[in-house]
Amino acid sequence: MSTAAPSTARLSVGDQAPSFTLNDAHGKSVSLSDYLGKKTIVYFYPAASTPGCTKQACDFRDSIESLMGHGYQVLGISPDAVAKLEKFTTNQELNFPLLSDEDHAVAESYGAWGEKKNYGRTYEGLIRSTIVVDEEGKVQVAQYNVRATGHVAKLRRDLGIDPK
């Protein structure tokens, strides 16, 4: 269960990041407030174990040491159930928390839920997005409609961290 208020407005640099509490892949509650005092990359992805989301998660996994070395923590959020996240985390040997936002309230509060178009069809869904939250809980970077492939390398460049 999330504690975020739904809103479809996108966040901008300098905004206060909406607070949330979600369960991770092991059923443990994780709150954004747990990360105050740390720079935190909060990325939203549509579905665990799909090709694009797997590529993106593995890119974060493979970059985690460098990101952490520059003071960044990583949290992945999707509308998947905890059990699916646990399987995804285990299968891909992910080394950062994945959080379950089944009612997509947190995604809505971050502007990462909305109208999508795919193969001529329009529907509501998760918009692949990355929000970097600074030590005080303010938005440092807000990127929407990002590509799964190459996104982590681009984010590292945007943050001034040379890709390996």
Salt bridges, closest charged atoms under 4 A:
ASP59 OD1 - LYS55 NZ 3.05
ASP62 OD1 - ARG61 NE 2.84
ASP80 OD1 - LYS84 NZ 3.42
GLU108 OE2 - HIS104 ND1 2.67
ASP158 OD2 - LYS154 NZ 2.71
